[in-house]
Amino acid sequence: MTHTSVKAVRAALAAAVVLLACAAPARANSAGPAAQESWLMLSVSHGETTSASADGTMLRCDPPGGEHRRAADACAVLAAADGRIADVPSEDAVCPMVYAPVTAHAHGMWRDRPVTYTETFPNTCTLTAQTGPIFDLPPQ
């Protein structure tokens, strides 16, 4: 008889757990994760400093858009690097050894996290090889 009562207690406990799980209030299920802001103001200036007069080009992601001519490609590269431009993998490229420095600058938000990036490259070929389409901007 003891064996039967242990089975009955186990069954009752299992039933109670199922009832409690079903009775717990359901959490609101939104259509997806909350929209996170992802935008960058991008500029490239000739020389080793960021030009104060450069207004820049707006890049918006989620969905891709803004003034950037390759917004979808740039957003895909940024998404793969979690918005960290310095972490974008370099592409194989044969660049001339001509020193014509360009400085790339970005500031904005990536998935609600502030982004600031400034880097000087020896030339535009090296800039493109290291940042992909992110700084593929119209001439200023």
N, C-alpha and C positions, 0 to 999 in steps of 0.2 A: 504494500500500500504506500510506503514511503516513496518508492520509485515512481508511482503514478502521480503523487502530489508534486514531486520535483518537475516532472514533465508538464504538469498543469501550471506551475509557477512560471516555468520558462515560456510557455505559450502565452500566458497572461502578460508577462513582461514584453514579449515580442509584439503583442497586439497593442500594448500601451505605447511603445516606441513608435509604431506605425501611426497610431492615432495622434500622438503629439506632433509628429512630422507633418501630418496632413493638416492639423489645426493651426500650425504656425502661420502667422500672417505672411502673405506673399509680398515680396519686394516689388516695387514698381519696376517694370521692365521697359526702358526707353527703346527707341528705335535703333539705338547703337550707342557707342561711347560718346560722351559729350564732345561737341565740336571744339577742337583745339585750334588756336590761332597760329598760323604759320605764314609769315611774310618776311621778306628781306628787302631792304633798299641796297642796291648793288651799284658800285662805281669802279671804274678803272681809270687811273690817271697816268700820264707819262711822267717819268721821274721816280725819285725815291721817296716822295711824300704824297699823301693824299691831297688832292687839289681841293681847296676850300670852295671853289666855284662849281665843282661837279655836283649836279643835282642827283644824279643816279637814275637807276631804272628799278621800278617796283616789280618784284616777283612774289606772286601769291601761290600758295599750295593748298591742297585740300578744299576745293579742286584747283588744279593748275590754272594760272592766268596772270593778269597784270600786264605790264608793258613789255615783259621779257619775250623775245622772239622764239625762244626754245623752252618755254615754261614747263611743258610736260617732261622733257628730258632733264632739265635742271632739277625739278622737284623729285624725280626718280633717283637721281644721284644723291641728293640731300637726304632722302628717306633711307637709302641704303647706309648712309653714314650717320644716321640719327641727328641730322642737322649740324653736324660738326664738320665744317669745311676742311679743317686741317686733317681730318681722318679720311678724306676722299682718296681712294687708291690712285696712284699715278698711272697714267697710260704709257705704253711704250711709244716713244716718239724720237725722231732724229731732229734735233733742233740745232740751228746754227749757233756758233760760239760768238755771236755778236752781242755786245753789251748795249742794250737799248732798254733801260729799266722801265718797268710798269708796276704800279702799286694797285693792288686789288683791295677794296674795302667793302665790308658788308656789316649792316646792323639791322636788327629787327627781333622777331620772335620765331622760335621753332617749337611747335606744340606747347605753347605757353611758357617756354624757357627763353630768356634773353640770349641773343647771339651778337657777338662783336668779333669781327675778324679783319685784320689788316696784315698784308704780306706783300713784300716787294720781290718781284721776279726779274731775272736778267733780261727777259724779252717776252713777247706775247706768245711765242711758241711754247715756252716753258710754262707760262701761266695756264695755257689751254691743256697741256699735258698733265698738269698737277691738279687742276680743278674741273676738268671736263667742260660741260656746257654751262656751268654756273655763271661764269663771267663772259659768256659769249654775248656781248652787248654791242649795240650800234655805236659807231665812232662818236666821240664827244667833241 
